[in-house]
Amino acid sequence: MSMFCYQCQETAGNKGCTVRGVCGKTEDVANMQDLLMYVMKGISIYSTKARELGIENEEVNKFIYNGLFMTITNANFDKQRFVDYVKEGLKLREEIKKQLETAGGKIEGTLPDCATWYAEKEEEFERKSYSPEVSVLATENEDVRSLRELITYGLKGLAAYLEHAVNLGFEDKDLYKFVQEALAKTTDDTLTVDELVALTLETGKYGVNAMALLDKANTETYGNPEVTKVNIGVGTNPGILISGHDLKDIEDLLKQTEGTGIDVYTHGEMLPAHYYPAFKKYKHFVGNYGNAWWKQTEEFETFNGPILFTTNCIVPPKKDASYADRVFTTGAAGYPGSKHIPDREPGEMKDFSEIIEMAKKCKPPVEIEKGEIVGGFAHNQVVALADKVVDAVKTGAIKKFFVMAGCDGRMKSRSYYTEFAEKLPKDTVILTAGCAKYRYNKLNLGDIGGIPRVLDAGQCNDSYSLAVIALKLKEIFELNDINELPIAYNIAWYEQKAVIVLLALLYLGVKNIHLGPTLPAFLSPNVANVLVKNFGIAGIGKVEDDIELFLS
């Protein structure tokens, strides 16, 4: 074993990647990510104690949420970025430690000295050595380890939502406080399994708060998403393809490309940017190119222009990839050999001039499909249609809603979700968010009295909309329990933002969620049994059997 990682759905054998990540993560990057998590937990122990004495360190806040985001699956493959970030973290840890000591604070017991440890181990990491001291497997008790990782992965997803909100000037210091307290608690050997289960649900609670904050940031900045037809063909100008999730980045890019003769296209999870009113004024915002993230190695070959990754969803280019030198990263994203665009200065835009100059020298994208897809059904838009939706339910025109949010991925078993959508009765409606929609958003599933049978709320970041819609329907129908609604949950997951969505739903009291295509490898049998017994969590089976079960 030269590494160990089981945080994503595609982990090897549904047990764990031990030599190289299925995602393409190398062992040295995996080990540096483990070390960064270790350092961030150490920082959080001190910052939590310092906060009790009234010390709020803004630098620590940013370091923690950005560091968590960097370790999300498919976000950052650049080892040197992690080495530099770990060293920055160690300095920060000593700074907050001194602030604590100056204020008269004291940490009870002893803690590992991260600085000394790293000085001793740095040479081993340069040799790609696996170090079990900082690995997931350092927690020997399988159930405690499982709960600690479930909490940690939830925090990674929460941090992603938090960073997007902060980029738009919105923050909630209670979220910083909770994230750091929770990280510190994952090192506390005195906590019982019951206490860790409670912390898991509390993570879901703060996940709801983070998603609400991001929803507020997005809608107050760019307006409420509107029903929109998005072009999936191409124009005749050279283009820039922007992927990931960060709306502030696409705003900067659209402003800087206006009048340059360069068109801008979205890819993957950036598709819902087209739904926001603020971006509709840009005539060179042409459409969406391609499908879900995992098809990029073939689709980027035909795009011809530069590609900008704003967050996770990177697939390492093949050795002979023609587009490898056209890949740029920014924010938490990173890939070795790709140019990284630095963070924006306060009040300024990021500088995308190098990408724009490259695009001017490129051929226009090759058209790989034609037509339109419809989206923009976030909570404000659906609530505006509430009377129509309620009437359709009351008359029986709509028998059931199916929440099919989440992530897409490479596994052939994910064809289940296409087949499931195709075989659903015509009196059902799919509510979706995230890249899972690419399994069915181009199917001709029709509508019910003018209501499309696929209502796309947006990115995985917009899953909050699905919760708001459910709670609004609960209020309209005057129900006591959200589970009394004609809504079934059949969610595809891949990475850690899906984990925080799951925890948020559990906190809101949603039960009988089906999760696939496999249950997480990080759930021990006992922890899985707790989720099954208390919340009705289940996997997926055959399409016909599952549909029959959901409709019974």
Secondary structure by P-SEA (a helix, b strand, c coil): ccccccccccccccccccccccccccaaaaaaaaaaaaaaaaaaaaaaaaaaaccccaaaaaaaaaaaaaacccccccaaaaaaaaaaaaaaaaaaaaaaaaacccccccccaaaaaaaacaaaaaaccccccccccccccaaaaaaaaaaaaaaaaaaaaaaaaaaaccccaaaaaaaaaaaaaaacccccaaaaaaaaaaaaaaaaaaaaaaaaaaaaacccccbbbbbccccccbbbbbbcccaaaaaaaaaaaccccbbbbbccccccccccccccccccccccccccccaaaaaaaaccbbbbbcccccccccccccccccbbbccccccccccccccccccccccaaaaaaaaaacccccccccccccccccaaaaaaaaaaaaaaaaacccccccccccccccccccaaaaaaaaaccccbbbbbccccccccccccccccccccccccccccccaaaaaaaaaaaaaaaccccccccccccbbbbccaaaaaaaaaaaaaccccccccccccccccaaaaaaaaaccbbbbbccaaaaaaaaac
